[in-house]
């Protein structure tokens, strides 16, 4: 069920009404809404989700006992195996087929009938983080199965994050009865919901049509055309994923629940380290806290730190999809993180560390890193390692960098999107001041007209064919 569909809007409005009219039954109301929301994707997927959630909940209740470590391990293993079965079985079998040059899957094989449950990668990581935090005594295990279900399956963040921690969301759910209707929260929630819808249906879906048209046959593109296509894809995937996350946070505010904002203008990053503090923030913090640090982090010397970074980012790539291109994408970002750390160390040793503080250097670094990010997006978007490498070869062949005049408009579009990115940074940085200015200097009738125009534009775009969010496939 997509956020920008009439079906979801009806479900959300009906749930909101019950939520504020019957505050004593809020957990039950959200529990049922979560079931309805996920059941649309398939009863079988819902059954698996519910069973894994119940198993994880009862394991977490036993973690503080004598065999707590084993219950924690059991919960993690069940969640990982559930993810591996649905997401990676066919990929692993196909990889073995290629390695051994033999056929293991027939056209009517059972394995080809496996359907990836929507949101499985997100709720798996959320449950793993929960049981590990309970084991490490960072949080107390949930006292109620319904509270835990709302925490894991809250329909705002279920399908594509943000990946919430127990200490962030569970206390809000346990104190849900005390939440009061707050006009400021509703205003902020509607603003984020509207911003997300605009990014999705006006920007991301528009860019999707261009990108799909250009990349339907990557081999036919020149190097210059490939750069333009990947520039556009970079903004398409950002607007698409940020749209879902901002809509999720906005929906949370409507219910008086604060979710974590997942994006902070990532294409203004000057390094890989900064990028992963701005892009898919809840995933990068999960990778840091539950993979990188347990591997040893930076505690065991530089060489080991580099290995840990590389392994952690490779796992991040595998999480994104069952294909070698995603593995390559993760490894590429691991290499960028290692390269940045090595580069900064060298700069400091030769006395040029202060150079990085200059504004001119920062602008140059942002431009360079945006192009490095785009190189990574080639692996993310183009199916097959050989096809990705072939396209990258063209992108780095000087004689092949010509751009047809018909694509100049798309270069202008990319420049405009970057300006929009800068504007977004400014708006988020000064959101409070801009909100006060808006309500102080623009009377209610003017604001009403602006809101009406925005709603009308969104309604017009909603009449077109709706595409799913890119990260639904993960």
LINQUIRA-V266743 format. One record per pair of residues at least 12 apart in sequence whose C-alpha atoms are under 10 Angstrom apart, sorted by sequence separation. I is the first residue (numbers start at 1). J is the second residue. If there is no record, write none. Layout:
i->(I,I)
j->(J,J)
This chain:
i->(18,34,35,59,60,63,93,130,152,214,248,249,263,264,266,267,293,295,296,297,314,315,317,318,344,376,379,16,58,59,151,152,246,248,249,263,264,265,266,292,295,296,314,316,317,318,375,378,379,15,16,35,59,151,152,214,215,245,246,247,248,263,264,265,266,294,295,313,314,316,317,378,15,35,56,59,60,90,151,154,214,215,245,246,262,263,264,266,292,293,297,313,314,315,316,317,56,59,213,214,245,246,262,263,264,292,293,295,313,314,315,317,375,376,15,58,59,151,152,211,212,245,246,261,262,263,264,291,292,295,313,314,316,317,375,15,56,57,93,130,148,151,152,211,214,215,244,245,262,263,291,292,312,313,314,316,14,55,56,150,151,210,211,242,261,262,263,292,293,311,312,313,314,315,55,56,150,151,211,242,243,261,262,288,291,292,310,311,313,314,375,12,90,127,148,151,211,212,241,242,260,261,262,288,291,292,310,312,313,314,11,53,56,89,90,130,148,151,207,210,211,241,242,260,262,287,290,291,309,310,312,313,52,55,56,89,90,147,150,151,210,211,242,310,311,313,55,90,127,142,147,150,208,288,291,309,310,313,11,12,86,89,126,127,141,147,148,207,208,211,238,287,288,291,309,310,11,52,53,85,126,139,140,147,148,207,210,287,308,309,310,52,87,126,139,140,146,147,207,208,209,238,307,309,310,86,87,88,123,124,138,139,142,146,204,207,208,238,284,287,306,307,309,310,8,85,86,87,123,138,139,141,142,147,204,207,208,238,284,287,306,309,7,49,52,86,87,122,123,140,144,206,207,286,308,85,86,139,143,204,205,306,307,126,133,134,139,142,203,204,205,207,208,235,284,306,49,83,87,133,134,203,204,207,234,283,305,306,336,48,83,86,87,119,123,129,130,133,204,205,1,2,122,123,126,129,130,131,204,205,245,303,306,1,122,123,126,127,129,130,200,203,204,283,302,306,336,1,83,84,121,122,123,126,127,128,129,130,199,200,202,203,204,242,336,1,82,83,119,120,121,122,123,125,126,127,200,201,204,241,242,1,82,83,119,120,121,122,123,124,125,126,127,199,200,201,204,241,302,333,1,83,118,119,120,121,122,123,125,126,130,199,200,203,302,332,333,336,79,80,83,118,119,122,123,198,199,200,238,332,79,82,83,117,118,119,121,122,197,198,199,200,201,238,81,196,197,199,200,332,333,79,80,196,199,200,329,332,79,80,196,198,199,331,78,79,196,197,329,330,79,195,196,197,199,200,329,332,76,79,80,195,196,199,328,329,76,79,194,195,196,197,329,330,78,193,196,197,326,329,330,76,77,192,193,195,196,325,326,328,329,75,76,193,194,195,196,325,327,328,329,75,76,192,193,194,196,325,326,327,76,192,193,196,325,326,73,76,191,192,193,195,324,325,326,72,75,76,191,192,193,194,323,324,325,74,75,189,190,192,193,276,323,325,326,328,72,73,189,192,193,275,325,326,327,72,73,189,190,191,192,193,321,324,325,326,71,72,189,190,193,273,320,323,324,325,328,72,188,189,190,192,193,272,273,276,323,324,325,72,73,188,189,272,275,323,325,69,72,187,188,189,190,272,273,274,317,325,71,186,189,190,272,273,185,186,188,189,271,272,273,68,69,185,186,187,188,189,271,272,60,68,69,185,186,187,189,272,273,49,63,185,186,189,271,272,273,48,63,184,185,186,189,271,272,45,49,53,57,60,61,64,184,185,186,270,271,44,45,46,49,53,56,60,63,64,182,183,185,45,46,52,56,59,60,63,64,182,184,185,42,44,45,57,60,61,62,63,64,181,182,185,49,53,56,57,60,63,181,182,42,45,49,52,56,60,180,181,41,42,64,179,180,41,64,179,63,178,179,38,61,62,176,38,60,61,161,176,38,60,61,160,176,59,60,61,162,58,161,162,57,58,160,161,162,172,173,57,159,160,172,57,159,162,172,270,57,58,157,161,162,57,156,157,160,161,169,57,156,157,159,169,156,157,158,168,169,54,57,156,157,168,169,270,271,275,53,54,56,57,156,157,168,270,155,156,269,270,54,154,156,157,165,268,269,270,271,275,53,54,156,157,164,165,268,270,271,275,53,155,156,163,164,269,270,155,162,163,268,269,270,271,272,154,161,162,268,269,270,271,272,275,50,53,161,162,163,267,268,269,270,271,53,161,162,266,267,269,270,272,161,162,268,269,271,272,50,157,267,268,271,49,50,156,157,267,49,266,267,269,267,32,35,31,34,35,38,30,31,34,37,38,30,31,33,37,38,163,165,28,31,32,34,35,37,162,163,164,27,28,30,31,34,35,36,37,161,162,163,164,27,30,31,33,34,35,38,162,163,27,28,29,30,33,34,37,38,161,162,163,165,27,28,31,33,34,37,161,163,164,27,30,31,163,27,30,31,34,30,234,234,231,234,235,231,234,237,230,233,234,231,232,234,12,230,231,234,12,227,230,231,233,234,237,229,230,233,27,230,231,26,27,227,230,231,233,234,27,227,230,233,27,229,26,27,268,321,25,26,227,230,267,320,3,24,25,226,230,321,322,3,23,24,26,268,320,321,1,23,24,267,268,320,22,23,266,267,319,23,126,265,2,19,20,23,126,129,133,264,265,268,1,19,125,128,132,265,20,265,266,20,126,129,264,265,20,122,125,129,264,265,19,125,128,265,218,227,264,125,217,218,226,227,264,215,216,226,215,223,227,219,223,226,227,218,219,222,223,225,226,227,218,221,223,224,225,219,220,223,224,218,219,222,223,224,218,221,222,223,224,221,223,224,226,227,219,222,223,224,225,226,228,223,224,225,227,222,223,224,225,226,222,223,224,225,229,232,221,222,223,224,225,228,231,232,235,222,223,224,228,231,234,222,229,232,221,222,225,228,229,231,232,235,239,224,228,231,235,227,231,228,229,232,228,231,235,4,3,4,4,3,4,3,4,125,4,4,122,121,121,121,210,207,203,30,244,243,244,244,95,240,241,244,26,95,240,241,88,91,92,239,240,241,88,91,92,240,241,87,90,91,237,238,88,89,91,237,87,88,236,237,16,20,84,87,88,19,83,16,84,12,16,3,4,15,3,13,2,12,4,12,3,3,188,3,202,206,198,202,205,194,198,201,201,202,195,198,201,202,205,208,191,194,198,201,202,205,194,197,201,205,205,198,201,204,205,194,197,201,205,197,201,204,200,201,204,200,200,200,160,159,160,161,160,161,159,160,159,160,159,160,159,121,122,121,119,120,121,122,118,119,120,121,118,119,120,117,118,119,116,117,118,116,117,116,87,87,4,4,6,5,4,5,5,4,4,2,4,2,3,2,3,1,2,2)
j->(30,46,47,71,72,75,105,142,164,226,260,261,275,276,278,279,305,307,308,309,326,327,329,330,356,388,391,29,71,72,164,165,259,261,262,276,277,278,279,305,308,309,327,329,330,331,388,391,392,29,30,49,73,165,166,228,229,259,260,261,262,277,278,279,280,308,309,327,328,330,331,392,30,50,71,74,75,105,166,169,229,230,260,261,277,278,279,281,307,308,312,328,329,330,331,332,72,75,229,230,261,262,278,279,280,308,309,311,329,330,331,333,391,392,32,75,76,168,169,228,229,262,263,278,279,280,281,308,309,312,330,331,333,334,392,33,74,75,111,148,166,169,170,229,232,233,262,263,280,281,309,310,330,331,332,334,33,74,75,169,170,229,230,261,280,281,282,311,312,330,331,332,333,334,75,76,170,171,231,262,263,281,282,308,311,312,330,331,333,334,395,33,111,148,169,172,232,233,262,263,281,282,283,309,312,313,331,333,334,335,33,75,78,111,112,152,170,173,229,232,233,263,264,282,284,309,312,313,331,332,334,335,75,78,79,112,113,170,173,174,233,234,265,333,334,336,79,114,151,166,171,174,232,312,315,333,334,337,36,37,111,114,151,152,166,172,173,232,233,236,263,312,313,316,334,335,37,78,79,111,152,165,166,173,174,233,236,313,334,335,336,79,114,153,166,167,173,174,234,235,236,265,334,336,337,114,115,116,151,152,166,167,170,174,232,235,236,266,312,315,334,335,337,338,37,114,115,116,152,167,168,170,171,176,233,236,237,267,313,316,335,338,37,79,82,116,117,152,153,170,174,236,237,316,338,116,117,170,174,235,236,337,338,158,165,166,171,174,235,236,237,239,240,267,316,338,82,116,120,166,167,236,237,240,267,316,338,339,369,82,117,120,121,153,157,163,164,167,238,239,36,37,157,158,161,164,165,166,239,240,280,338,341,37,158,159,162,163,165,166,236,239,240,319,338,342,372,38,120,121,158,159,160,163,164,165,166,167,236,237,239,240,241,279,373,39,120,121,157,158,159,160,161,163,164,165,238,239,242,279,280,40,121,122,158,159,160,161,162,163,164,165,166,238,239,240,243,280,341,372,41,123,158,159,160,161,162,163,165,166,170,239,240,243,342,372,373,376,120,121,124,159,160,163,164,239,240,241,279,373,121,124,125,159,160,161,163,164,239,240,241,242,243,280,124,239,240,242,243,375,376,123,124,240,243,244,373,376,124,125,241,243,244,376,124,125,242,243,375,376,126,242,243,244,246,247,376,379,124,127,128,243,244,247,376,377,125,128,243,244,245,246,378,379,128,243,246,247,376,379,380,127,128,243,244,246,247,376,377,379,380,127,128,245,246,247,248,377,379,380,381,128,129,245,246,247,249,378,379,380,130,246,247,250,379,380,128,131,246,247,248,250,379,380,381,128,131,132,247,248,249,250,379,380,381,131,132,246,247,249,250,333,380,382,383,385,130,131,247,250,251,333,383,384,385,131,132,248,249,250,251,252,380,383,384,385,131,132,249,250,253,333,380,383,384,385,388,133,249,250,251,253,254,333,334,337,384,385,386,134,135,250,251,334,337,385,387,132,135,250,251,252,253,335,336,337,380,388,135,250,253,254,336,337,250,251,253,254,336,337,338,134,135,251,252,253,254,255,337,338,127,135,136,252,253,254,256,339,340,117,131,253,254,257,339,340,341,117,132,253,254,255,258,340,341,115,119,123,127,130,131,134,254,255,256,340,341,115,116,117,120,124,127,131,134,135,253,254,256,117,118,124,128,131,132,135,136,254,256,257,115,117,118,130,133,134,135,136,137,254,255,258,123,127,130,131,134,137,255,256,117,120,124,127,131,135,255,256,117,118,140,255,256,118,141,256,141,256,257,117,140,141,255,118,140,141,241,256,119,141,142,241,257,141,142,143,244,141,244,245,141,142,244,245,246,256,257,142,244,245,257,143,245,248,258,356,144,145,244,248,249,145,244,245,248,249,257,146,245,246,248,258,246,247,248,258,259,145,148,247,248,259,260,361,362,366,145,146,148,149,248,249,260,362,248,249,362,363,148,248,250,251,259,362,363,364,365,369,148,149,251,252,259,260,363,365,366,370,149,251,252,259,260,365,366,252,259,260,365,366,367,368,369,252,259,260,366,367,368,369,370,373,149,152,260,261,262,366,367,368,369,370,153,261,262,366,367,369,370,372,262,263,369,370,372,373,152,259,369,370,373,152,153,259,260,370,153,370,371,373,373,146,149,146,149,150,153,146,147,150,153,154,147,148,150,154,155,280,282,146,149,150,152,153,155,280,281,282,146,147,149,150,153,154,155,156,280,281,282,283,147,150,151,153,154,155,158,282,283,148,149,150,151,154,155,158,159,282,283,284,286,149,150,153,155,156,159,283,285,286,150,153,154,286,151,154,155,158,155,370,371,370,373,374,371,374,377,371,374,375,373,374,376,155,373,374,377,156,371,374,375,377,378,381,374,375,378,173,376,377,173,174,374,377,378,380,381,175,375,378,381,176,378,176,177,418,471,176,177,378,381,418,471,155,176,177,378,382,473,474,156,176,177,179,421,473,474,155,177,178,421,422,474,177,178,421,422,474,179,282,421,159,176,177,180,283,286,290,421,422,425,159,177,283,286,290,423,179,424,425,180,286,289,424,425,181,283,286,290,425,426,181,287,290,428,382,391,428,290,382,383,391,392,429,381,382,392,382,390,394,387,391,394,395,387,388,391,392,394,395,396,388,391,393,394,395,390,391,394,395,390,391,394,395,396,391,394,395,396,397,395,397,398,400,401,394,397,398,399,400,401,403,399,400,401,403,399,400,401,402,403,400,401,402,403,407,410,400,401,402,403,404,407,410,411,414,402,403,404,408,411,414,403,410,413,403,404,407,410,411,413,414,417,421,407,411,414,418,411,415,413,414,417,414,417,421,193,193,194,196,196,197,197,198,319,200,201,319,319,320,321,410,413,417,255,469,469,470,471,323,468,469,472,255,324,469,470,318,321,322,469,470,471,319,322,323,471,472,319,322,323,469,470,321,322,324,470,321,322,470,471,251,255,319,322,323,255,319,254,322,251,255,243,244,255,244,254,244,254,247,255,247,248,435,251,457,461,454,458,461,451,455,458,459,460,454,457,460,461,464,467,451,454,458,461,462,465,455,458,462,466,467,461,464,467,468,458,461,465,469,462,466,469,466,467,470,467,468,469,469,469,470,471,471,472,471,472,472,473,473,474,474,471,472,472,471,472,473,474,471,472,473,474,472,473,474,472,473,474,472,473,474,473,474,474,473,474,458,459,462,462,462,463,466,466,467,466,468,467,468,468,469,468,469,472)
